Amino acid sequence: MSQRHTDVTVQAIEEACPLVEVLDHVSGKWSIGIIVAAAHGPIRFTELERAVSGISRRMLTLTLRRLERDGLLHRTVYPTVPPKVEYTLTDMARELHATLSALTDWAERHRSAIAAARKDYDADAAVNTA
């Protein structure tokens, strides 16, 4: 492999890695669930726990920390007894939520066409392998 080709490969990997990491963080089912649940305003931990079906307390905690670290959630602690903690979406996360909503709308509009295409593909594949 030429040195020039290696440089291009290294550059592509260096540019793609942060992008892949961010997409991995925001595309996970727990992250999406939290973003959707928090889209309507401040939400508390226990409300998130109820809203995101199937998530454990530990996974919720880890995902909240990661989303906060990525700048998608803002955590506010109120000095009360017991402490009150609320999570709100940042502007960046609100933009992401709008994008997710558009993707959901697209999927709903094309769901039957995708199902029909799969059915046709599978029927063709069955005929061609027989």
C-alpha positions as CSV (number, residue, x, y, z in Angstrom):
1,M,0.0,0.0,0.0
2,S,1.4,3.4,-0.9
3,Q,2.2,6.0,1.7
4,R,-0.3,8.4,0.1
5,H,-3.1,5.8,0.4
6,T,-2.2,5.2,4.1
7,D,-2.3,8.9,4.8
8,V,-5.8,9.2,3.3
9,T,-7.0,6.2,5.4
10,V,-5.5,7.6,8.6
11,Q,-7.1,11.0,7.9
12,A,-10.5,9.4,7.2
13,I,-10.3,7.4,10.4
14,E,-9.3,10.5,12.5
15,E,-12.2,12.5,11.0
16,A,-14.8,9.7,11.3
17,C,-14.0,8.6,14.9
18,P,-15.4,11.6,16.7
19,L,-18.5,11.6,14.4
20,V,-19.0,7.8,15.0
21,E,-18.6,8.3,18.7
22,V,-21.2,11.1,18.9
23,L,-23.7,9.3,16.7
24,D,-23.2,6.2,18.9
25,H,-24.0,8.3,22.0
26,V,-27.1,9.9,20.6
27,S,-28.5,7.0,18.6
28,G,-28.7,4.5,21.4
29,K,-32.2,3.5,22.5
30,W,-31.7,4.9,26.0
31,S,-30.3,8.2,24.8
32,I,-33.2,8.7,22.3
33,G,-35.7,7.8,25.0
34,I,-34.3,10.3,27.4
35,I,-34.1,13.1,24.8
36,V,-37.7,12.4,23.8
37,A,-38.9,12.3,27.5
38,A,-37.0,15.6,28.3
39,A,-38.2,17.4,25.2
40,H,-41.3,18.7,26.9
41,G,-39.5,20.6,29.7
42,P,-37.6,19.9,32.9
43,I,-37.8,16.3,34.0
44,R,-36.7,14.6,37.2
45,F,-34.8,11.3,37.5
46,T,-37.8,9.2,38.7
47,E,-39.9,10.7,35.9
48,L,-37.3,9.7,33.4
49,E,-37.1,6.2,34.9
50,R,-40.8,5.8,34.4
51,A,-40.8,7.4,30.9
52,V,-37.9,5.3,29.4
53,S,-39.4,1.8,29.5
54,G,-36.9,-1.0,30.5
55,I,-34.0,1.2,31.6
56,S,-32.3,0.3,34.8
57,R,-31.3,2.9,37.4
58,R,-27.6,2.3,36.7
59,M,-28.0,2.6,32.9
60,L,-30.2,5.8,33.3
61,T,-27.5,7.3,35.5
62,L,-24.7,6.4,33.1
63,T,-26.7,7.7,30.1
64,L,-27.6,10.9,31.8
65,R,-23.9,11.6,32.6
66,R,-22.9,10.9,29.1
67,L,-25.5,13.1,27.6
68,E,-24.6,15.9,30.1
69,R,-20.9,15.4,29.2
70,D,-21.8,15.7,25.5
71,G,-23.6,19.0,26.1
72,L,-27.1,17.6,25.3
73,L,-28.5,17.8,28.8
74,H,-28.3,20.4,31.6
75,R,-28.5,19.1,35.1
76,T,-29.9,21.5,37.8
77,V,-29.6,20.6,41.5
78,Y,-31.8,22.6,43.8
79,P,-30.6,23.0,47.4
80,T,-33.6,21.4,49.1
81,V,-33.9,18.4,51.5
82,P,-34.0,16.0,49.9
83,P,-32.1,17.5,46.9
84,K,-34.2,18.1,43.8
85,V,-32.5,17.4,40.5
86,E,-34.0,18.3,37.1
87,Y,-32.7,17.6,33.6
88,T,-33.4,19.9,30.6
89,L,-32.4,19.6,27.0
90,T,-29.8,22.1,25.7
91,D,-30.4,24.0,22.5
92,M,-28.2,21.5,20.7
93,A,-30.4,18.6,22.0
94,R,-33.6,20.4,21.0
95,E,-32.2,20.6,17.5
96,L,-31.4,16.9,17.7
97,H,-35.0,16.2,18.9
98,A,-36.4,18.0,15.9
99,T,-34.2,15.9,13.6
100,L,-35.3,12.7,15.4
101,S,-39.0,13.8,15.0
102,A,-38.4,14.4,11.2
103,L,-36.8,10.9,10.9
104,T,-39.8,9.4,12.8
105,D,-42.2,11.2,10.5
106,W,-40.3,9.9,7.4
107,A,-40.4,6.3,8.8
108,E,-44.1,6.5,9.4
109,R,-44.8,7.9,5.9
110,H,-42.7,5.2,4.2
111,R,-43.3,2.2,6.5
112,S,-45.8,0.4,4.2
113,A,-43.5,1.0,1.1
114,I,-40.5,-0.4,3.0
115,A,-42.6,-3.5,4.1
116,A,-43.7,-4.0,0.4
117,A,-40.2,-3.7,-0.9
118,R,-39.0,-6.2,1.7
119,K,-41.8,-8.6,0.7
120,D,-40.9,-8.3,-3.0
121,Y,-37.2,-8.7,-2.3
122,D,-37.7,-11.8,-0.2
123,A,-40.0,-13.3,-2.9
124,D,-37.4,-12.6,-5.6
125,A,-34.7,-14.1,-3.5
126,A,-36.7,-17.2,-2.8
127,V,-37.4,-17.7,-6.6
128,N,-33.7,-17.1,-7.4
129,T,-32.3,-19.6,-4.9
130,A,-34.8,-22.3,-5.7
